[in-house]
Amino acid sequence: MNVIRHRMNGFLAQSLSVLALAAALVTTSNHTAAAETASAFQSKDVQVNGVRIHYRIGGHGSPVVLLHGYAETSAMWNPIMDGLAKTHTVIVPDLRGAGASEKTVGGYDKKNMAKDIHELVAGVTSEPAVVVGHDIGLMVAYAYAAQYPQDTQRLALLEAFLPGIGEWRVRYSAPRNWHYHFGGETPEALVQGRERIYFEHFWNDFAADRNHSLPESERQLYTASWAQPGGMRAGFAWFQAFPQDAVDFEKFSQVKLKMPVMAVAGEKSGGDFLINQTKLVAEHVDAHIIQGSGHWLMDEAPDQLIPLLLDFIH
């Protein structure tokens, strides 16, 4: 059941402006290639927590941090970055091991990856941030909010699950999620030079309709990015850290999050699984299931996702 946040009449003007902005963004983002660079952003690199993190930053106002997931990079957020930058300072990193960030040997537990992002954000602003995460980014976002609640204004969790929380092993052990257990020298050798074939499995099979998933330009961009030296090994390490993440998240969950939290899942993907987990770790949960969508919410259902995000962030 959705948790509906009632507003007083005084917020009507703000709501109308959010809807107008959402409509404009949806019009331009529906299958717009993430490869198209957000226009008003600077690209930077910063050394934090023993790793070089690449990020883009733009806009003015309270901070918003956007965290991508597996088989994508920070480019997944391009369709909403310029719109958010009109009223917020928008910080969009490539996670450790992904995109233009460093591919370290270790450090891929989500508790540590959240520390990467927190140190980055702390170097930019002292204000609490709205933190949004999709897929693996969701896990990093939760670890961020759990470790640094005073620095987290709001938290949005999009389409994945939380290791260590509730019935998490149902997802972790499901046959269709065999990739959680795929890593090491032999898998790396098997996918070398065949990265596109490997990623097509995710982009196609985790979408509600493979013909309405990621467009070709995005597939080319993400394949080239992950095919960089060390990229596939780093991605496998994200999944291999799940047992440690489960230990950490179970400890985090002993203190429920008190800031507003939004959980969003695709009807044809996670359904209410993430929503039920989120209610175990947070006191105030705004829950939404995106009708007709699979895992790739930004590409499959921008007309539903973008208004939810903008309304929650603003």
C-alpha positions in Angstrom: 0.0 0.0 0.0 1.4 3.4 -0.9 2.1 5.8 1.8 0.5 9.1 0.5 2.0 12.3 1.8 -0.8 14.8 2.2 0.1 18.4 1.5 -1.5 21.7 2.7 -2.8 24.2 0.2 0.3 26.3 0.7 2.3 23.8 -1.3 0.0 24.0 -4.4 2.2 26.4 -6.3 5.3 24.3 -5.7 3.5 21.1 -6.7 2.3 22.7 -10.0 5.8 23.8 -10.8 7.1 20.3 -10.1 4.5 18.8 -12.4 5.4 21.2 -15.1 9.1 20.5 -14.8 8.3 16.7 -14.8 6.2 17.0 -17.9 9.0 18.8 -19.7 11.6 16.3 -18.6 9.5 13.3 -19.6 8.9 14.8 -23.0 12.6 15.0 -23.7 13.8 12.0 -21.8 11.6 9.2 -23.1 14.3 7.0 -24.6 16.6 9.9 -24.9 20.1 8.5 -24.9 21.9 8.8 -21.6 25.0 9.2 -23.7 23.9 12.8 -24.3 25.9 14.8 -21.7 24.0 17.0 -19.3 24.9 20.4 -20.5 25.6 22.6 -17.5 27.8 20.3 -15.5 31.5 20.2 -14.7 33.4 16.9 -14.7 35.9 16.5 -11.9 38.0 13.9 -10.1 38.6 13.7 -6.4 40.8 11.4 -4.2 38.7 10.1 -1.3 38.9 7.1 1.0 41.8 5.6 -1.0 40.2 5.8 -4.4 39.9 8.3 -7.3 36.2 9.1 -7.9 35.0 10.8 -11.1 31.9 12.9 -10.7 29.9 15.7 -12.4 28.5 18.6 -10.5 26.2 21.5 -11.5 23.5 23.8 -10.3 22.9 25.8 -7.1 20.9 25.0 -4.0 20.5 22.1 -1.6 22.5 19.1 -2.6 21.1 16.0 -4.5 23.3 12.9 -4.9 22.4 10.5 -7.7 24.0 7.0 -7.5 23.8 4.6 -10.5 23.8 0.8 -10.6 25.3 -2.2 -12.4 25.5 -2.3 -16.2 25.2 1.5 -16.3 27.2 4.5 -15.2 26.4 8.0 -13.9 25.1 8.7 -17.4 21.9 7.0 -16.6 20.9 10.2 -14.7 21.4 12.6 -17.7 17.7 12.9 -18.5 17.0 14.6 -15.1 20.2 16.4 -14.3 19.7 19.7 -16.0 16.2 20.0 -14.6 17.3 19.3 -11.0 20.2 21.7 -11.4 17.8 24.6 -11.7 17.0 24.4 -7.9 19.7 22.1 -6.5 23.4 21.4 -6.5 23.4 18.0 -8.3 26.3 15.6 -7.6 26.6 12.6 -9.9 29.5 10.2 -9.3 30.7 7.1 -11.1 30.8 4.6 -8.2 34.1 2.9 -7.3 35.0 0.6 -10.1 32.6 2.0 -12.7 32.7 4.6 -15.4 35.7 7.0 -15.2 36.3 6.2 -11.5 39.3 4.1 -10.4 39.1 0.3 -10.5 40.6 -0.6 -7.2 41.6 -4.1 -6.1 39.1 -4.1 -3.2 36.9 -2.0 -1.1 33.6 -2.9 -2.9 31.4 -3.5 0.2 28.7 -1.0 0.2 29.6 0.4 3.6 32.9 1.4 2.2 31.5 2.6 -1.1 29.2 4.9 0.8 32.2 6.3 2.6 33.7 7.2 -0.8 30.5 9.2 -1.6 30.2 10.8 1.8 33.8 12.1 1.6 33.1 13.4 -1.9 29.9 15.2 -0.8 31.5 16.6 2.4 34.2 18.2 0.2 31.5 20.0 -1.8 28.9 21.0 0.9 28.1 20.9 4.6 24.4 20.7 3.9 22.4 17.4 4.3 21.8 15.8 0.9 18.9 14.1 -0.8 20.5 10.7 -1.8 19.0 8.7 -4.7 20.2 5.2 -5.7 19.2 2.7 -8.3 20.2 -1.0 -8.3 23.7 -1.2 -6.6 23.4 2.5 -6.1 20.4 1.8 -3.9 22.6 -0.3 -1.6 25.3 2.4 -1.4 22.6 5.0 -0.8 21.2 3.0 2.2 24.6 2.5 3.6 25.2 6.2 3.3 22.0 7.1 5.1 22.5 4.5 7.8 26.1 5.7 8.6 25.5 9.4 8.1 21.9 10.1 9.0 22.7 13.7 10.1 24.0 14.3 6.5 21.0 12.7 4.8 17.9 14.9 4.3 15.9 12.3 2.3 16.6 8.9 0.8 15.2 7.4 -2.4 15.7 3.7 -3.1 15.0 2.5 -6.7 14.6 -1.1 -7.9 16.9 -3.6 -6.2 17.0 -5.3 -2.7 18.8 -4.9 0.6 21.2 -7.7 1.5 20.7 -8.8 5.1 17.2 -7.4 5.5 14.1 -9.6 5.9 13.8 -12.4 3.3 16.8 -11.2 1.3 18.1 -14.7 0.6 15.0 -15.3 -1.6 16.4 -12.8 -4.0 20.1 -13.7 -3.4 19.6 -17.4 -4.1 17.0 -17.1 -7.0 18.3 -18.9 -10.1 17.6 -15.9 -12.3 20.2 -14.0 -10.2 23.0 -16.4 -10.9 25.2 -13.4 -11.7 25.4 -12.6 -8.0 27.7 -15.7 -7.7 29.6 -15.2 -11.0 33.1 -13.9 -10.6 36.8 -14.7 -10.5 39.4 -15.4 -13.2 37.3 -17.8 -15.3 34.2 -15.6 -15.5 36.5 -12.7 -16.3 38.1 -14.6 -19.1 34.7 -15.8 -20.4 33.3 -12.3 -20.8 36.5 -10.6 -22.1 35.7 -9.3 -25.5 32.0 -10.4 -25.1 30.9 -7.8 -22.6 28.0 -6.7 -24.9 26.6 -10.2 -25.0 26.8 -10.5 -21.2 25.1 -7.1 -20.6 22.4 -7.8 -23.1 21.1 -10.4 -20.6 20.5 -7.7 -18.0 19.2 -5.1 -20.4 16.8 -7.5 -22.1 15.8 -10.1 -19.5 15.3 -7.7 -16.6 13.1 -5.4 -18.6 9.3 -5.8 -18.9 9.7 -5.7 -22.7 13.2 -6.0 -24.2 12.1 -3.8 -27.1 11.4 -0.9 -24.7 14.5 -1.2 -22.6 17.8 0.7 -23.0 18.3 2.3 -26.4 21.3 1.3 -28.6 23.3 4.4 -27.8 23.2 3.7 -24.1 24.1 0.0 -24.7 27.2 1.1 -26.7 28.2 3.6 -24.1 27.9 1.2 -21.1 29.6 -1.7 -22.9 32.6 0.5 -23.7 32.8 1.8 -20.2 32.6 -1.6 -18.4 35.0 -3.2 -20.9 37.8 -0.9 -19.7 40.7 -2.8 -17.9 39.5 -3.8 -14.5 35.9 -2.9 -15.1 34.3 -6.3 -15.3 36.4 -7.5 -12.3 35.2 -4.5 -10.3 31.5 -5.2 -11.3 31.8 -8.8 -10.2 33.3 -7.6 -6.9 30.1 -5.5 -6.2 28.1 -8.7 -6.1 30.8 -10.8 -4.3 30.6 -8.3 -1.5 26.9 -9.1 -0.8 27.6 -11.5 2.1 29.5 -8.7 3.9 26.9 -6.2 2.9 24.3 -8.5 4.6 26.2 -8.4 7.8 26.6 -4.7 7.7 23.0 -4.0 6.7 21.6 -6.2 9.4 23.5 -4.1 12.0 22.4 -0.9 10.4 18.8 -2.0 10.5 18.8 -2.2 14.3 18.4 1.6 14.2 15.6 2.6 11.9 16.1 5.6 9.6 14.2 8.6 10.7 14.4 10.8 7.5 11.8 10.5 4.8 12.5 7.5 2.6 10.9 6.6 -0.8 11.0 3.1 -2.2 10.2 2.5 -5.8 10.0 -0.8 -7.6 9.0 -2.0 -11.1 5.7 -4.1 -11.2 7.4 -6.6 -13.6 10.6 -6.8 -11.5 10.9 -6.5 -7.8 7.2 -5.7 -7.0 6.7 -5.1 -3.4 9.9 -6.9 -2.2 12.0 -3.8 -1.8 9.0 -1.9 -0.3 8.6 -4.5 2.4 12.3 -4.5 3.1 12.4 -0.7 3.3 9.6 -0.7 5.9 11.9 -2.8 8.1 14.7 -0.2 8.1 12.9 3.1 8.0 10.1 4.8 10.0 8.6 6.9 7.2 8.3 5.1 3.9 6.7 6.5 0.7 6.2 3.5 -1.4 5.4 3.2 -5.2 5.2 0.4 -7.7 5.8 1.5 -11.3 3.1 -0.1 -13.4 4.2 -2.1 -16.4 7.9 -1.5 -15.8 10.8 -3.9 -15.2 14.1 -3.1 -13.6 15.2 -0.2 -15.9 12.8 2.4 -14.5 14.5 5.5 -16.1 14.3 4.0 -19.6 11.1 1.9 -19.3 8.8 4.3 -17.5 10.2 7.9 -17.3 6.7 9.3 -17.4 6.0 7.6 -14.1 9.4 7.7 -12.4 10.5 11.3 -13.1 7.4 13.0 -11.5 7.8 10.8 -8.4 11.5 11.7 -8.1 11.1 15.4 -8.6 8.2 15.6 -6.2 10.1 13.7 -3.5 13.3 15.7 -4.0 11.6 19.1 -4.0 
